[in-house]
Amino acid sequence: MTAVTAAACGCRQTEKAGPEAVVEAFNRAVTCGDWCCAEDLCDTASMREYLESYKEAWETIQRTDSSAAAIAATILSGAVLEFDKVERDGDSRNVYYTLEADGHTKERKAVVKKTEEGEWKVTAITDAI
């Protein structure tokens, strides 16, 4: 199994990756606007709405206020992701993590499931409860 990770906003092949590495790579790809990489790291059927809404919001801000988009990109590129815990839920893993950027934090939960090919894919991202 080979995992795709986001490195400096570009995908590259790396060693086998577990649920946490896939969640981190997915978040980096989304914050960089690397939609192809983000799609490769998730189950696009279940994550389609999440990706489309994020992509639409990003494209809107770029069109309407390029200065704000540049500031947001700078802030997001410096975001820190810290893992809180991983819980097994059948053949899925619930990955709880905290994102911190520019003094603001957001607690999130990613559901990650292993495919038939043995790769972990993000199937959902929600606020952590």
C-alpha positions as CSV (number, residue, x, y, z in Angstrom):
1,M,0.0,0.0,0.0
2,T,1.3,3.4,-0.9
3,A,-0.1,6.6,0.4
4,V,-0.3,10.0,-1.4
5,T,0.5,12.9,0.8
6,A,0.5,16.6,0.3
7,A,4.0,18.1,0.3
8,A,4.3,21.8,-0.3
9,C,0.9,21.7,-1.9
10,G,1.8,18.9,-4.3
11,C,1.1,15.2,-4.1
12,R,4.0,12.7,-3.8
13,Q,4.2,9.0,-3.1
14,T,5.5,8.0,0.3
15,E,5.7,5.0,2.5
16,K,2.6,3.2,3.9
17,A,0.4,5.7,5.7
18,G,-2.1,5.1,8.5
19,P,-5.2,7.0,9.3
20,E,-3.5,10.0,10.9
21,A,-1.1,10.6,8.0
22,V,-4.0,10.4,5.5
23,V,-6.0,13.0,7.6
24,E,-3.0,15.3,7.8
25,A,-2.3,15.0,4.1
26,F,-5.9,15.6,3.2
27,N,-6.1,18.7,5.4
28,R,-2.9,20.1,3.8
29,A,-4.2,19.4,0.3
30,V,-7.5,21.2,1.0
31,T,-5.8,24.2,2.7
32,C,-3.4,24.5,-0.3
33,G,-6.3,24.2,-2.8
34,D,-4.8,21.0,-4.3
35,W,-8.2,19.5,-5.2
36,C,-6.8,16.5,-7.1
37,C,-4.7,15.4,-4.2
38,A,-7.6,15.9,-1.8
39,E,-9.8,13.8,-4.0
40,D,-7.2,11.1,-4.1
41,L,-7.2,11.0,-0.3
42,C,-10.9,10.7,0.3
43,D,-13.9,8.7,-0.7
44,T,-15.2,11.2,-3.2
45,A,-18.7,9.8,-3.2
46,S,-19.2,10.6,0.5
47,M,-17.0,13.7,0.6
48,R,-18.2,15.3,-2.6
49,E,-20.4,17.9,-0.9
50,Y,-17.6,18.8,1.6
51,L,-15.0,19.3,-1.1
52,E,-17.4,21.2,-3.4
53,S,-18.5,23.6,-0.7
54,Y,-14.9,24.3,0.4
55,K,-13.7,24.7,-3.2
56,E,-16.6,27.0,-4.1
57,A,-15.9,29.2,-1.0
58,W,-12.2,29.4,-1.9
59,E,-12.8,30.3,-5.5
60,T,-15.3,32.9,-4.5
61,I,-12.9,34.7,-2.1
62,Q,-10.2,34.5,-4.8
63,R,-12.5,36.2,-7.3
64,T,-13.9,38.8,-5.0
65,D,-10.9,39.8,-2.9
66,S,-7.5,38.5,-4.0
67,S,-5.9,40.3,-1.0
68,A,-8.1,38.4,1.5
69,A,-7.4,35.2,-0.4
70,A,-3.6,35.8,-0.1
71,I,-3.9,36.5,3.6
72,A,-6.1,33.4,4.2
73,A,-3.6,31.2,2.2
74,T,-0.7,32.5,4.3
75,I,-2.6,31.8,7.6
76,L,-3.7,28.4,6.4
77,S,-0.2,27.4,5.3
78,G,1.0,28.0,8.8
79,A,-1.8,25.9,10.5
80,V,-0.8,23.3,13.0
81,L,-2.6,20.0,13.2
82,E,-2.4,18.0,16.4
83,F,-3.9,14.6,16.9
84,D,-5.9,14.1,20.0
85,K,-6.9,10.4,19.7
86,V,-7.9,7.7,17.3
87,E,-10.8,5.4,18.0
88,R,-11.5,2.1,16.2
89,D,-15.1,1.8,15.0
90,G,-15.4,-1.5,13.1
91,D,-13.4,-1.2,9.9
92,S,-13.2,2.6,10.3
93,R,-11.1,4.9,12.5
94,N,-12.4,8.1,14.1
95,V,-9.4,10.5,14.1
96,Y,-9.9,13.4,16.5
97,Y,-7.6,16.4,15.9
98,T,-7.2,20.1,16.6
99,L,-6.3,22.7,13.9
100,E,-4.7,25.9,15.1
101,A,-4.1,28.9,12.9
102,D,-3.5,32.5,13.8
103,G,-4.5,32.0,17.4
104,H,-7.8,30.2,16.6
105,T,-8.4,26.5,17.2
106,K,-11.0,24.1,15.7
107,E,-11.6,20.6,17.0
108,R,-12.4,18.2,14.2
109,K,-13.2,14.5,13.7
110,A,-12.3,12.6,10.6
111,V,-13.8,9.2,9.8
112,V,-11.2,7.2,7.8
113,K,-11.9,3.8,6.2
114,K,-9.6,1.3,4.6
115,T,-10.4,0.5,0.9
116,E,-10.3,-3.0,-0.6
117,E,-6.9,-2.0,-2.0
118,G,-5.7,-1.4,1.6
119,E,-5.5,2.4,1.4
120,W,-7.0,4.6,4.1
121,K,-9.5,7.2,2.7
122,V,-11.3,10.0,4.5
123,T,-15.1,9.4,4.4
124,A,-16.3,12.3,6.6
125,I,-15.1,15.3,8.5
126,T,-17.2,17.0,11.2
127,D,-16.8,19.1,14.2
128,A,-15.6,17.0,17.1
129,I,-18.2,16.3,19.8
